[in-house]
Amino acid sequence: MLNSFVSWASQICSLPAYLAFQPSLKINKISDNSSATLDFEGENFIGRLTFWNDGSYFIEIIDLNTAETIFAKKGYAMSTAEINKVFQDAI
């Protein structure tokens, strides 16, 4: 499932609609349950979506003015459509 996430995130990083969020993808292969992170930011927020090979994910967005979490969600996704919905709900 991680490969599907990486493909999806790579598309996000190249779509003009998302370039203002300065998306950045990093693949982390330091454990048996490898992960990838998609970092993004706007004028007043920073965010990170981490996805693990087992299908679990965590997304958090922090307000830069208050340093408070304005969105956080964790769960399991079995398709890129599910991840896309979580991402769209967050931003």
Backbone as numpy.savetxt, mean C-alpha at the origin, in Angstrom:
# Nx Ny Nz CAx CAy CAz Cx Cy Cz
0.68 -14.88 -4.00 -0.14 -13.68 -4.00 0.73 -12.42 -4.00
1.93 -12.53 -3.45 2.82 -11.37 -3.40 3.16 -10.87 -4.79
3.39 -11.78 -5.72 3.71 -11.37 -7.10 2.57 -10.57 -7.72
1.33 -10.96 -7.44 0.18 -10.22 -7.94 0.13 -8.82 -7.34
0.43 -8.72 -6.04 0.47 -7.41 -5.41 1.55 -6.53 -6.03
2.73 -7.09 -6.24 3.83 -6.33 -6.82 3.46 -5.83 -8.22
2.81 -6.66 -9.00 2.36 -6.23 -10.34 1.36 -5.09 -10.23
0.39 -5.24 -9.33 -0.62 -4.19 -9.12 0.04 -2.89 -8.66
0.92 -2.99 -7.66 1.59 -1.80 -7.11 2.48 -1.13 -8.16
3.11 -1.91 -9.00 3.94 -1.35 -10.07 3.09 -0.53 -11.03
1.89 -1.00 -11.31 0.97 -0.23 -12.15 0.57 1.07 -11.48
0.28 1.01 -10.18 -0.08 2.22 -9.42 1.05 3.24 -9.53
2.28 2.77 -9.41 3.44 3.67 -9.45 3.60 4.36 -10.80
3.04 3.78 -11.84 3.23 4.36 -13.18 2.00 5.08 -13.73
0.87 4.99 -13.05 -0.34 5.65 -13.54 -0.30 7.15 -13.27
-0.55 7.96 -14.27 -0.52 9.43 -14.08 -1.42 9.91 -12.96
-2.55 9.26 -12.75 -3.49 9.69 -11.71 -2.88 9.58 -10.31
-1.89 8.71 -10.13 -1.30 8.50 -8.82 0.08 9.14 -8.66
0.65 9.69 -9.70 2.01 10.24 -9.62 2.11 11.38 -8.60
1.03 12.11 -8.38 1.04 13.19 -7.38 1.27 12.65 -5.97
0.97 11.36 -5.76 1.17 10.73 -4.45 2.59 10.19 -4.27
3.42 10.37 -5.27 4.81 9.92 -5.24 4.95 8.47 -4.75
4.24 7.54 -5.39 4.28 6.15 -4.92 5.66 5.52 -5.10
6.01 4.67 -4.15 7.30 3.99 -4.17 7.10 2.55 -3.69
7.57 1.60 -4.46 7.41 0.19 -4.15 8.73 -0.41 -3.70
8.69 -1.20 -2.63 9.88 -1.88 -2.13 9.50 -3.33 -1.82
10.32 -4.26 -2.27 10.09 -5.67 -2.01 11.04 -6.11 -0.91
10.48 -6.76 0.12 11.25 -7.18 1.29 11.23 -8.70 1.36
12.38 -9.32 1.15 12.45 -10.79 1.17 13.35 -11.24 2.31
12.95 -10.91 3.53 13.79 -11.23 4.67 13.23 -12.35 5.54
12.11 -12.93 5.12 11.52 -14.00 5.92 10.81 -14.99 5.02
10.27 -16.03 5.64 9.50 -17.02 4.89 8.21 -16.42 4.36
7.71 -15.37 5.01 6.50 -14.68 4.57 6.90 -13.31 4.03
7.51 -13.30 2.86 8.02 -12.06 2.26 6.91 -11.03 2.13
7.32 -9.77 1.99 6.35 -8.69 1.88 6.83 -7.65 0.87
5.92 -6.75 0.57 6.24 -5.59 -0.26 5.49 -4.40 0.34
6.10 -3.23 0.22 5.47 -2.03 0.73 5.28 -1.03 -0.40
4.14 -0.37 -0.36 3.84 0.72 -1.27 3.71 1.97 -0.42
4.70 2.84 -0.50 4.67 4.11 0.23 4.10 5.17 -0.69
3.36 6.11 -0.11 2.77 7.20 -0.88 2.58 8.39 0.03
2.50 9.57 -0.56 2.34 10.77 0.24 1.61 11.85 -0.55
0.99 12.72 0.19 0.32 13.88 -0.37 0.83 15.11 0.36
0.21 16.22 0.12 0.64 17.46 0.75 0.55 17.40 2.28
-0.47 16.72 2.80 -0.71 16.70 4.24 -0.70 15.31 4.86
-0.26 14.30 4.12 -0.28 12.95 4.67 0.84 12.10 4.09
1.15 11.02 4.82 2.01 9.96 4.31 1.29 8.64 4.58
1.57 7.66 3.73 0.90 6.38 3.91 1.78 5.23 3.49
1.41 4.07 4.00 2.12 2.84 3.63 1.12 1.70 3.59
1.20 0.94 2.52 0.44 -0.30 2.39 1.45 -1.43 2.33
1.39 -2.31 3.32 2.28 -3.47 3.35 1.45 -4.71 3.06
1.97 -5.53 2.18 1.27 -6.76 1.79 2.24 -7.92 1.93
1.78 -8.99 2.60 2.61 -10.17 2.81 2.19 -11.30 1.87
3.10 -12.21 1.65 2.87 -13.31 0.73 1.67 -14.17 1.11
1.33 -14.23 2.39 0.19 -15.04 2.82 -1.16 -14.36 2.57
-1.13 -13.14 2.01 -2.37 -12.42 1.70 -2.77 -11.39 2.73
-2.04 -11.32 3.84 -2.39 -10.32 4.85 -1.83 -8.96 4.44
-2.50 -7.91 4.90 -2.06 -6.56 4.58 -2.32 -5.63 5.75
-1.62 -4.51 5.75 -1.86 -3.42 6.70 -1.63 -2.12 5.95
-2.58 -1.22 6.06 -2.45 0.10 5.45 -2.67 1.15 6.53
-1.82 2.17 6.51 -1.94 3.26 7.48 -1.63 4.58 6.78
-2.42 5.58 7.10 -2.19 6.93 6.60 -2.12 7.87 7.80
-1.09 8.72 7.82 -0.85 9.63 8.94 -0.93 11.07 8.46
-1.64 11.88 9.21 -1.75 13.31 8.94 -0.43 13.97 9.36
0.21 14.67 8.44 1.50 15.29 8.75 1.38 16.48 9.69
0.24 17.11 9.73 0.06 18.28 10.59 -0.16 17.90 12.05
-0.83 16.77 12.27 -1.16 16.38 13.64 -0.42 15.13 14.11
0.22 14.43 13.19 0.91 13.16 13.45 -0.06 12.08 13.92
-1.34 12.25 13.64 -2.35 11.26 14.01 -2.65 10.34 12.84
-2.97 9.11 13.17 -3.40 8.16 12.15 -4.81 8.54 11.72
-4.98 8.76 10.42 -6.30 9.13 9.92 -6.98 7.95 9.20
-6.23 6.90 8.91 -6.80 5.70 8.33 -5.88 4.54 8.65
-6.45 3.44 9.11 -5.68 2.22 9.35 -6.61 1.03 9.16
-6.09 0.03 8.48 -6.90 -1.17 8.26 -5.96 -2.35 8.04
-6.33 -3.48 8.60 -5.58 -4.70 8.35 -6.57 -5.79 7.96
-6.07 -6.76 7.25 -6.94 -7.85 6.83 -6.23 -8.81 5.91
-7.02 -9.59 5.19 -6.51 -10.54 4.21 -7.17 -10.27 2.88
-6.41 -10.35 1.82 -6.94 -10.16 0.48 -6.48 -11.33 -0.38
-7.39 -11.85 -1.16 -7.05 -12.97 -2.02 -7.03 -12.58 -3.50
-7.19 -11.27 -3.75 -7.12 -10.81 -5.14 -6.65 -9.36 -5.17
-6.12 -8.95 -6.30 -5.70 -7.55 -6.43 -6.92 -6.63 -6.44
-8.07 -7.13 -6.84 -9.29 -6.31 -6.79 -9.60 -5.92 -5.34
-9.41 -6.85 -4.41 -9.64 -6.54 -2.99 -8.64 -5.50 -2.49
-7.38 -5.65 -2.88 -6.35 -4.68 -2.47 -6.66 -3.32 -3.08
-7.05 -3.29 -4.33 -7.38 -2.03 -4.99 -8.51 -1.31 -4.25
-9.51 -2.06 -3.81 -10.63 -1.44 -3.08 -10.14 -0.85 -1.75
-9.31 -1.56 -1.04 -8.76 -1.05 0.23 -7.98 0.23 -0.03
-7.15 0.23 -1.08 -6.35 1.41 -1.42 -7.24 2.58 -1.80
-8.25 2.33 -2.62 -9.17 3.40 -3.03 -9.93 3.96 -1.84
-10.35 3.10 -0.92 -11.06 3.57 0.27 -10.15 4.45 1.13
-8.87 4.14 1.15 -7.92 4.87 1.99 -7.61 6.26 1.44
-7.43 6.34 0.12 -7.05 7.63 -0.43 -8.27 8.40 -0.87
